[in-house]
């Protein structure tokens, strides 16, 4: 069995995005979707792979994770959950 980085695509509310892809990249997406269909038995539109691939790429990018982690460090207010939007005590 072929070991792909993507195992399945979660069913999620679709969002329309317009993007222009080089023909070679589109052919690769179609081929990837076909291999995924054979391996998982789940037919997937090649364009739906784009989001999953970007998510996997960003999740595995150590530099991005490190840089993003430094932005998400909790402030002095320890009651604010990590990842929550920052709050400001300064008047607007």
C-alpha positions in Angstrom: 0.0 0.0 0.0 1.3 3.5 -0.9 2.0 5.7 2.1 0.5 9.2 1.4 0.7 12.2 3.6 -3.1 12.6 3.4 -5.2 9.8 4.6 -8.7 11.3 4.1 -10.4 14.6 3.6 -12.8 15.6 6.3 -16.3 16.6 5.2 -16.5 20.3 5.9 -18.5 23.3 4.7 -17.0 24.2 1.3 -15.7 27.7 0.6 -15.3 29.0 -2.9 -11.7 30.1 -3.7 -10.5 31.2 -7.1 -6.9 30.2 -7.9 -4.9 29.8 -11.1 -2.7 26.7 -11.1 0.0 25.7 -13.6 -1.2 22.8 -15.8 1.5 20.5 -14.4 0.3 21.1 -10.8 -3.3 20.5 -11.8 -2.3 17.2 -13.4 -0.4 16.2 -10.2 -3.5 17.1 -8.1 -5.6 14.9 -10.4 -3.1 12.0 -10.1 -2.9 12.4 -6.3 -6.7 12.4 -6.0 -6.8 9.2 -8.1 -4.2 7.5 -5.9 -6.1 8.6 -2.8 -9.4 7.3 -4.2 -7.7 3.9 -4.9 -6.1 3.7 -1.5 -9.1 5.0 0.6 -12.0 4.2 -1.6 -13.1 7.8 -1.2 -13.5 9.9 -4.3 -12.1 13.4 -3.8 -12.3 16.4 -6.1 -8.7 17.3 -6.9 -9.3 20.9 -5.9 -10.4 19.8 -2.4 -6.9 18.5 -1.9 -5.5 22.0 -2.0 -6.7 23.0 1.5 -5.7 19.7 3.1 -2.2 19.9 1.5 -1.8 23.5 2.7 -2.8 22.5 6.2 -0.4 19.6 6.3 2.4 21.8 4.8 1.9 24.6 7.4 1.5 22.1 10.3 4.8 20.5 9.3 6.7 23.7 8.7 8.9 24.1 11.8 9.9 27.7 11.0 6.2 28.7 10.6 5.3 26.9 13.8 8.1 28.5 15.8 7.3 32.0 14.5 3.6 31.5 15.0 4.2 30.1 18.5 6.1 33.2 19.5 3.0 35.3 18.5 0.8 33.1 20.6 2.7 33.2 23.9 0.3 34.1 26.7 0.6 37.6 28.1 0.8 38.5 31.8 -2.9 37.9 32.1 -2.7 34.1 32.6 -6.5 33.8 32.5 -6.4 34.4 28.7 -6.4 31.0 26.9 -3.6 30.5 24.5 -4.7 31.3 21.0 -7.4 33.7 22.2 -7.5 37.1 20.6 -5.4 39.6 22.5 -7.2 42.0 24.8 -6.1 45.6 25.5 -6.6 47.5 28.7 -5.8 50.8 26.9 -8.8 53.0 26.0 -9.9 53.0 22.3 
